[in-house]
């Protein structure tokens, strides 16, 4: 019979059961790669802190300035990783034209008064709080996603 479906006659899974189920996202993650990335980020944090903690001329008197920036950037990267896993590759593939359009607009925004010159290159947008954005990095990721289509 077309259109007829039978509901599952299995008990409802607990939260832990959903996490460790055979078809869950957690089971499909590449744990050695994820562990290596976290370990390298941790070692990088230690190296940054040890190299800059005594350099008051670089850190403006705050020995944790560069460590905080590194940890914040690592957190942003982890959030982007979780978002990518959550969305899935099919959703990202469908969003490539939209992302490409936004990337082109950001590159054109560099030519407006929003653009800033950093180290002789007029290719940056200053966000504030010590952060700046280089839109060409986004177009690189978008091109890679587009080539993966």
HUCORZI-V80559 format. One record per run of one state. SS is the DSSP state (helix for helix, strand for strand, loop for the rest). FROM is the first residue (numbers start at 1). LEN is the number of residues. Records with the same first field share a line. If there is no record, write none. Layout:
# HUCORZI-V80559
SS=FROM-LEN, FROM-LEN
This chain:
# HUCORZI-V80559
loop=1-14, 20-5, 29-2, 53-3, 60-5, 88-1, 110-5, 119-2, 129-2, 134-1, 149-1
helix=15-5, 25-4, 31-22, 56-4, 65-23, 89-21, 135-14
strand=115-4, 121-8, 131-3
